[in-house]
Amino acid sequence: MKAKNLKTVFGTLALTIAIATGLSSCPSVDNGTIDNGDTEEVVSIDANLPMTGDLALWGSSIRDGATMALEELEASDPDSVQLQFDWQDNAGSPQNAVSIFQQQFLDAPDLYVSGLKPATMAIKDQIDERGTPHFLWIFDIGINEDSNNNFRTLVNYKIEAAQYLKYAEERQAKRVAIVYILLPHAEEQFQDLVIPGLQEMGVEEIFTETYELGVQNYRDIAVKVQEFDPDLIILNGFQNTLVGLIRALRSLELIEDGNTIGTYDTIDAAKILSAEEMEGIRAIAPLFETRPDRENVASWKERFRERYDREPIYIEAFAYDMVGMIYDAATRLELPATSEEWIAALRETNIECVTGNSSCYFDEDGDLVTPIEIGVFQDGKLVPDSDEADAADVVE
């Protein structure tokens, strides 16, 4: 299927962000409204995301990227399909996520958006039972083992693991220390993919250290890594945890150019850490971050700066493309559509976009096919760690 031109895709949609009613048991979010007149073609999309608390960066970034897409689409043609979002803040709490979900499904939406783990996992099975198309902002290796209604426009651990193994092989690593957050998706990635892969490569000395979200003392972890004396360190976690880990490792002079690589959340940590603290650290990264001079990326980033007066991050780009893919499916449906019709239409989506190598489409597992590569922080910037062509690391 030939990819559609993004200007065409985004050229016939008017959208509205709904003002969500507050939930007494959950934190509420002030929702902006884009008023584009009356239309019978309304698609309801409910969002259940962390926009306060430790994971607020994710939820607020998803909302901001989606809102930019909504505004651009509304400006292009105010007389077509209307996407109506209900943004609710679960503050990263599974209990809040359940309460929000129960309230939102009193009037069942056409599509659902949720994040992050474990909040999403508290409601995923119930959404699967209903068959509602569900955009999950989680990192698990798989999202559709027992269902077919889940979609993901995000880099995920299924494709990230291969990059760790590639880098370890290039470094000819013999002693690998892995530090990861104690959550099921991270446990699965390292225990099922990374560690067995390292062992197949002949790496016999592997040290693993786990930690829980909210840990305060990262120096104890760094001391254990120091005692192991690795030639390669792999770091996993979220923005704040990676900040703590990197600073603790730096304090013991354990980070050297090329001996440390982190998950793509390392890009978020670089927003807090200094250029000196990040120097020489590798990170798994979408090409959106490592190669920002590509024409469609540069144009999008400039528009984002004008809209928000700050630099965008990859989360916002993936959220922007999520809205574009939902719209593309909507234009090929006779609305209102059933969940089954939505799922079929989404699986046929193939559009030019910001985060894709040339187009955005889902693989057989419901994951966005996302080009990624290893980047390195140099002089405060993330640049490709190699000169390979853009298409080289696209996972088909």
Secondary structure as GFF3:
##gff-version 3
##sequence-region A 1 396
A	DSSP	alpha_helix	6	9	.	.	.	ID=ss1
A	DSSP	beta_strand	16	17	.	.	.	ID=ss2
A	DSSP	beta_strand	42	49	.	.	.	ID=ss3
A	DSSP	alpha_helix	56	76	.	.	.	ID=ss4
A	DSSP	beta_strand	82	89	.	.	.	ID=ss5
A	DSSP	alpha_helix	94	104	.	.	.	ID=ss6
A	DSSP	three_ten_helix	105	107	.	.	.	ID=ss7
A	DSSP	beta_strand	111	115	.	.	.	ID=ss8
A	DSSP	three_ten_helix	120	122	.	.	.	ID=ss9
A	DSSP	alpha_helix	124	130	.	.	.	ID=ss10
A	DSSP	beta_strand	134	137	.	.	.	ID=ss11
A	DSSP	beta_strand	150	151	.	.	.	ID=ss12
A	DSSP	alpha_helix	157	171	.	.	.	ID=ss13
A	DSSP	beta_strand	175	181	.	.	.	ID=ss14
A	DSSP	alpha_helix	184	188	.	.	.	ID=ss15
A	DSSP	pi_helix	189	194	.	.	.	ID=ss16
A	DSSP	alpha_helix	195	200	.	.	.	ID=ss17
A	DSSP	beta_strand	205	211	.	.	.	ID=ss18
A	DSSP	alpha_helix	219	228	.	.	.	ID=ss19
A	DSSP	beta_strand	232	235	.	.	.	ID=ss20
A	DSSP	alpha_helix	239	251	.	.	.	ID=ss21
A	DSSP	beta_strand	260	262	.	.	.	ID=ss22
A	DSSP	alpha_helix	266	269	.	.	.	ID=ss23
A	DSSP	alpha_helix	275	278	.	.	.	ID=ss24
A	DSSP	beta_strand	282	286	.	.	.	ID=ss25
A	DSSP	alpha_helix	287	290	.	.	.	ID=ss26
A	DSSP	alpha_helix	295	308	.	.	.	ID=ss27
A	DSSP	alpha_helix	314	331	.	.	.	ID=ss28
A	DSSP	alpha_helix	339	347	.	.	.	ID=ss29
A	DSSP	beta_strand	372	378	.	.	.	ID=ss30
A	DSSP	beta_strand	381	384	.	.	.	ID=ss31
A	DSSP	three_ten_helix	390	393	.	.	.	ID=ss32
###
